[in-house]
Amino acid sequence: MSNQSGRRRVVVTGMGVVTPVGNDVPTFWQSLLAGKTGVARLAAFDTADLEVQIGAEVKGFDPTQRLDAKLVKRTDRFTQYALWAADEAVRDSRIDFEKEDRSRVGVVTGTGMGGIQTWEAQFAQFLQKGPRRVSPLLVPMMIPDMACGQIAIVYGLRGPNYDTTSACASAAHATGSAFRHIMHGDADVMVAGGSEAAITRFTIAGFCNMGALSKHNSEPEKASRPYDRDRDGFVMGEGAGIFVLEELEHARRRGAQIHCELAGYGATADAYHITAPDPDALGAIAVMREAIAEAGLRPEDIDYVNGHGTSTPLNDASEVKAILDVFGAHATKLAVNSTKSMIGHGLGAAGAMELAAMVLQVKHQRVHPTVNHVVPDDGVELDFVKGAARDCRIRAALSNSFGFGGHNACLLVKAWQ
C-alpha cells in the first residue's frame, strides 16, 4: 500500500514489557544498553535428560503483584504476561478509558503457542487420572485468543478484538493489524502486541530434535550469536510486549506523550518451506519494501534495522541477503542489531519485545549492541553494532519478524520530533 495523503496517522503512546532481562520498560532498556543477557541454564524444570539445557526465562515474575489472585488462577502464564505488560502500557499512556468511547478501542495480540503450559499439565492429568480430572478451565486457559480477550475484559474495551498466530511473526502481525484498524478508521485506540510462555520440557525437546536450538550448554551467555560465523541455533525465550496505539489527533487532543510514529507495515509469505527461509529471500525483501512504501519513504531514509537475527545459520544469512538487496549501497550505512542476542527468541512474542526495543532506540537515538557477534559470514560488511551501545541518528527504523511457515512481517517507525 502506498502512502496516502490525508490518511489517519498512528502513534505509540504507551509501552509495557515482560522480558528475560527486565519486567518493566526502564529495566529492559537499561539491560539492553548494558549488553546484559537473559540466557542461562533453565531453572523451571529438570533438564538432566534434555540435550538443550539453556534458555532465556523471565525471572522474578509474580503476577499477583499486579493482577487479581482469582484471575491468576484462571489464566495461563502467557495471558498473565500479556495482562502485566498491558497494565504498564496503559499506565504509561495515561489514557483514561472512562473518558473514551470503548467501542472505539480494540485489542489485537499475537502468540505462537498459546497456553501450552496449561495444555501439558492437563494432558498429564488426563493420562494419569482419566478424563473426569481434566479442568473445566482447560479450554479458556489454553486457547491463543485469551490474552486479547482478557485484556478487553479487564478494561471493558469493545472494539476490534482477536489473536494472530503466525509463529515468530505473530506479535508483529498483531501490531500491524492494529495499526491498520486505526489507519482505516475502525478504531481510535488499539492495545496491541504479543505474549509467549512456551519454555517447557516438551517444547524444548521438540525444537531441539528438529535441530533449531543452540546446544552451547557450557556457556549459556554466549549461546545466542546472531549474524556471527559461529552461530549454531537459537535460544528459546519468553515474555510479552504490549503497546497503546492511537490516532494522532486523538492523542493530541488528550495531550498524550508520543514515543514515536508507527508509519508502515508489510506482510508477505515465502511460500517455500515449513521451517527453512527462502534462500533467495524474496518474501523478506518484499516485506521490507512494503513497509517502506506504506510510510512514503525511500530505503535511504532508514537508518536502523532491528533484525530478526535468530542466530540460526539459514535465517541470518537469508535476512542479510534481503537487507543487502533492499538497501543496496545504503546497507553499509545502516545500524543492524539483534535484540535476540540478549533475550533469546521469544517466538510469538518476539516481534513485540523487539518493537519495544526499537521504539526505545529511536526515541533515545541510541542503539544497543548485538551481544556475542564477533565475526560475520565471509564477505558480509554490515554494521552489526559490535561491542557496546552507541549514539545513532535514527530518522526511521524497521523491525523484521519471520516465522515458520514462511510468514514475514515488518514494522516501520519514525522518530517523533
C-alpha positions in Angstrom: 0.0 0.0 0.0 1.4 3.4 -0.9 1.4 6.4 1.4 -1.9 8.3 1.0 -2.4 12.0 1.6 -4.8 12.6 4.5 -4.8 9.1 5.9 -5.1 8.7 9.6 -1.7 8.6 11.3 -0.8 6.3 14.2 1.4 7.0 17.1 2.7 4.9 20.0 1.7 6.4 23.4 2.2 3.5 25.8 4.5 0.5 26.2 4.8 -2.4 28.6 7.1 -5.4 28.7 7.9 -8.7 30.4 11.3 -10.0 29.3 14.2 -12.2 30.3 16.2 -9.0 31.2 13.5 -7.0 32.9 9.8 -6.9 33.7 9.3 -3.2 33.0 10.4 -0.9 30.3 13.1 1.1 32.2 14.8 -2.1 33.4 14.5 -3.7 29.9 16.1 -0.6 28.3 19.0 -0.3 30.8 19.7 -4.0 30.4 19.8 -3.7 26.6 22.2 -0.7 26.7 24.5 -2.6 29.1 24.5 -5.7 26.9 23.1 -7.8 29.7 22.0 -11.3 28.7 19.0 -13.2 30.0 20.2 -16.5 28.7 21.1 -19.1 31.4 20.7 -22.7 32.4 17.0 -23.5 32.6 15.6 -23.3 36.2 11.9 -24.0 35.8 12.3 -27.8 35.4 14.8 -30.6 35.4 16.9 -30.7 32.3 19.1 -33.7 33.0 17.8 -35.8 30.2 17.5 -32.9 27.7 20.1 -32.2 25.0 19.5 -28.5 25.3 19.6 -27.2 28.9 19.6 -23.4 28.4 17.0 -20.7 27.7 16.1 -17.1 28.3 13.5 -17.4 31.0 11.5 -14.5 32.6 12.8 -14.0 36.1 11.2 -12.8 39.3 7.7 -12.7 37.9 4.9 -12.7 40.4 1.6 -12.0 38.6 -0.2 -11.3 41.9 1.8 -8.0 42.3 -0.4 -6.5 39.5 -3.2 -9.0 38.8 -6.2 -10.2 40.9 -5.3 -13.5 42.5 -8.5 -15.1 41.3 -7.7 -14.1 37.7 -4.2 -15.5 38.0 -5.6 -18.9 38.9 -7.8 -18.9 35.8 -5.1 -17.8 33.3 -2.2 -19.4 31.6 1.2 -17.8 32.1 1.2 -16.3 28.5 -2.0 -14.4 29.4 -0.5 -13.3 32.7 2.4 -11.8 30.8 0.1 -10.0 28.4 -2.0 -8.6 31.2 1.1 -7.5 33.1 2.5 -5.7 30.1 -0.9 -4.2 29.3 -1.1 -2.7 32.8 2.3 -1.0 32.3 1.4 0.2 28.7 -1.9 1.7 29.8 -0.4 3.4 32.8 2.5 4.7 30.6 0.0 6.1 28.1 -2.0 7.9 30.8 -5.2 7.1 28.9 -8.4 7.1 30.9 -10.8 4.6 29.4 -13.7 6.0 31.5 -13.4 9.1 29.2 -13.2 7.1 26.0 -15.9 5.6 23.7 -14.9 2.0 24.5 -16.4 0.7 21.2 -13.7 2.7 19.5 -10.9 0.9 21.5 -9.8 -2.6 20.4 -7.2 -5.2 21.3 -5.2 -7.4 18.9 -2.4 -9.7 20.3 -0.3 -12.4 18.9 1.1 -15.7 20.2 2.7 -18.7 18.6 2.0 -21.4 21.2 -0.8 -20.0 23.4 -1.5 -21.8 26.7 0.9 -24.7 26.1 1.9 -24.9 29.8 -1.8 -25.4 30.7 -2.2 -27.9 27.9 0.7 -30.0 29.0 -0.3 -30.1 32.7 -3.9 -31.0 31.9 -2.9 -33.7 29.4 -0.8 -35.3 32.1 -3.9 -35.3 34.3 -5.9 -36.9 31.5 -3.3 -39.7 31.0 -2.7 -40.3 34.7 -6.2 -39.8 36.3 -8.7 -40.0 33.4 -11.0 -37.6 31.6 -13.1 -36.6 34.6 -10.0 -34.9 36.2 -9.4 -32.6 33.3 -10.0 -29.0 34.4 -13.1 -27.2 33.0 -10.8 -24.2 32.6 -8.5 -26.1 30.2 -10.0 -24.6 27.0 -10.4 -20.9 28.2 -6.8 -21.0 29.6 -5.3 -22.7 26.6 -6.7 -21.0 23.5 -4.5 -18.4 21.9 -7.1 -15.6 21.8 -7.4 -15.5 25.6 -4.7 -12.8 26.1 -6.6 -10.3 23.9 -9.9 -11.4 25.4 -8.8 -10.9 29.0 -7.3 -7.5 28.3 -10.6 -6.4 26.8 -12.5 -7.7 29.8 -10.2 -6.0 32.3 -10.6 -2.6 30.6 -14.0 -3.0 29.1 -12.8 -2.5 25.5 -15.4 -3.3 22.9 -13.6 -2.5 19.6 -11.9 -5.0 17.2 -10.6 -7.9 19.2 -8.7 -11.1 18.0 -5.5 -13.0 18.1 -3.0 -13.6 15.3 -0.9 -16.8 15.2 1.8 -16.9 12.6 4.7 -18.4 14.5 7.5 -16.0 15.1 5.8 -13.2 13.2 2.6 -13.3 15.4 3.2 -10.2 17.5 4.3 -8.1 14.6 1.3 -9.2 12.6 -0.9 -8.3 15.5 0.6 -4.9 15.9 0.4 -4.2 12.2 -3.2 -5.3 12.1 -4.0 -2.9 15.0 -2.2 -0.1 13.1 -4.4 -0.7 10.1 -7.6 -0.7 12.2 -6.7 2.8 13.3 -5.5 4.0 9.9 -8.7 2.9 8.2 -11.0 4.3 10.9 -12.2 1.2 12.6 -10.9 2.4 15.9 -9.2 5.4 17.5 -7.1 3.5 20.1 -5.8 -0.1 19.9 -4.0 -2.1 22.6 -1.6 -4.4 20.7 1.4 -6.7 20.9 2.1 -10.3 21.8 3.0 -12.8 24.5 4.5 -16.2 24.8 5.3 -18.6 27.7 6.4 -21.7 25.8 9.5 -22.8 27.6 8.6 -26.3 28.8 10.4 -29.7 28.7 8.1 -30.7 25.8 8.8 -27.7 23.6 12.5 -27.7 24.3 12.6 -31.4 23.2 10.6 -30.6 20.1 12.7 -27.6 19.0 15.9 -29.4 19.9 15.0 -32.6 17.9 14.4 -30.5 14.8 17.9 -29.0 15.1 16.8 -25.4 15.7 18.3 -24.7 19.1 21.8 -23.9 20.2 23.5 -26.6 22.2 26.0 -24.3 23.8 25.1 -25.6 27.3 28.6 -25.0 28.8 28.5 -21.2 28.3 24.8 -20.1 28.1 25.6 -16.4 27.9 27.4 -17.0 24.7 24.9 -19.2 23.0 22.8 -16.6 21.1 25.2 -15.3 18.4 23.1 -13.5 15.7 24.9 -12.9 12.4 28.1 -14.5 13.8 30.0 -17.0 11.8 30.0 -19.5 14.7 26.2 -19.4 15.4 24.6 -22.8 15.9 20.9 -22.2 16.6 18.5 -20.0 18.5 17.9 -19.9 22.3 14.3 -20.2 23.5 12.9 -17.1 25.1 9.6 -15.9 26.5 7.8 -12.7 27.6 5.5 -10.1 26.3 5.3 -6.6 24.7 2.1 -4.6 24.7 1.6 -1.1 23.2 -1.1 1.6 23.2 -1.5 2.8 19.7 -3.6 6.0 18.9 -4.8 8.0 16.0 -2.5 11.1 16.1 -5.2 13.7 16.5 -6.9 11.7 19.3 -3.6 11.5 21.1 -3.0 15.3 20.6 -6.5 16.2 21.9 -5.8 14.5 25.2 -2.2 15.8 25.5 -0.6 12.4 25.3 3.1 11.8 25.2 4.2 10.3 21.9 7.0 7.8 21.8 7.2 7.5 18.0 5.0 7.2 14.9 4.1 3.8 13.6 4.1 4.6 9.9 4.4 1.4 7.9 3.6 -2.3 7.9 4.3 -5.1 5.5 3.1 -8.8 5.4 4.3 -11.4 2.9 4.9 -15.1 2.6 7.9 -17.1 1.4 5.7 -19.9 0.0 8.8 -22.0 0.1 9.2 -24.4 3.1 7.6 -25.1 6.6 10.7 -24.1 8.6 13.6 -23.0 6.3 13.6 -19.5 4.8 13.7 -18.9 1.1 17.4 -18.8 0.2 16.6 -16.1 -2.4 14.9 -14.1 0.5 12.1 -13.0 -1.9 9.5 -12.7 0.9 11.8 -10.9 3.3 12.8 -8.4 0.5 9.2 -7.8 -0.4 8.0 -7.2 3.2 10.6 -4.6 3.9 9.8 -2.8 0.7 6.1 -2.9 1.5 6.7 -1.2 5.0 8.9 1.4 3.5 6.5 2.2 0.7 3.5 2.5 3.0 5.4 5.0 5.1 6.0 7.1 1.9 9.8 6.7 2.4 12.8 5.5 0.4 15.3 2.9 1.6 17.9 5.6 2.1 15.6 7.2 4.7 16.0 4.2 7.0 18.9 4.5 9.5 18.4 1.4 11.6 17.1 -2.2 11.3 16.1 -4.3 14.3 16.8 -7.6 12.7 15.0 -10.9 13.1 18.5 -12.2 13.9 17.7 -15.6 15.3 21.3 -16.9 15.5 20.5 -19.8 13.1 22.7 -20.3 10.1 20.0 -20.2 7.4 17.8 -17.4 8.8 20.6 -14.9 9.5 22.1 -15.5 6.0 18.7 -15.0 4.3 18.0 -11.8 6.2 21.4 -10.4 5.4 20.7 -11.1 1.7 17.4 -9.3 2.0 18.9 -6.3 3.6 21.6 -6.0 1.0 19.0 -6.3 -1.8 16.6 -3.7 -0.3 19.2 -1.1 0.7 21.9 -1.6 -1.9 24.8 0.8 -1.3 23.0 2.3 1.7 23.1 -1.0 3.5 26.6 -0.3 4.9 25.3 2.9 6.4 22.6 1.1 8.5 22.9 0.1 12.1 21.7 -3.5 12.3 21.3 -5.3 15.6 19.5 -8.3 17.1 17.7 -8.0 20.5 17.6 -11.8 20.5 21.3 -11.8 21.3 20.2 -10.9 24.9 16.6 -12.1 25.3 16.7 -15.2 23.1 13.9 -15.9 20.7 10.5 -15.1 22.2 8.6 -17.0 19.4 5.2 -15.4 19.0 6.1 -12.5 21.4 9.5 -11.8 19.7 8.1 -9.1 17.4 6.5 -7.2 20.3 9.6 -7.3 22.6 11.8 -6.3 19.7 9.4 -3.5 18.7 9.7 -2.1 22.2 13.5 -2.3 21.9 13.3 -0.5 18.5 10.9 2.3 19.8 13.3 2.9 22.7 16.3 3.1 20.4 14.5 5.5 18.1 13.3 7.6 20.9 16.7 7.9 22.6 18.7 7.9 19.4 20.9 5.2 20.8 21.4 1.6 19.6 22.1 -1.5 21.8 24.9 -4.0 20.9 24.4 -7.3 19.2 25.9 -9.4 22.0 28.2 -12.2 21.0 28.6 -11.0 17.5 32.3 -11.3 16.7 33.0 -12.3 13.1 30.3 -12.1 10.4 29.9 -14.6 7.5 32.5 -14.2 4.8 32.0 -11.1 2.7 29.4 -9.5 4.9 30.2 -5.9 5.8 27.1 -4.7 7.6 27.3 -2.8 10.8 26.0 -5.2 13.4 26.7 -2.8 16.4 29.5 -4.9 17.8 30.8 -4.4 21.3 28.8 -1.7 23.0 25.8 0.6 22.8 26.3 3.9 20.9 24.6 7.0 19.9 23.0 6.8 16.4 21.0 9.3 14.3 17.7 7.4 13.6 15.1 9.1 11.4 13.2 5.9 10.7 13.7 2.2 11.5 12.5 -1.2 10.6 11.8 -4.3 12.7 11.8 -7.7 10.9 9.9 -10.8 12.1 10.0 -14.0 10.1 8.1 -17.2 11.2 8.0 -20.9 10.5 5.6 -21.5 7.6 7.2 -18.6 5.6 5.3 -15.8 7.4 7.0 -12.4 7.1 6.1 -9.1 8.9 7.9 -5.8 9.0 7.0 -2.7 11.1 8.4 0.8 10.4 8.6 3.6 13.0 9.6 7.2 12.5 11.2 9.4 15.2 8.8 11.9 16.8 10.0 15.4 16.8 
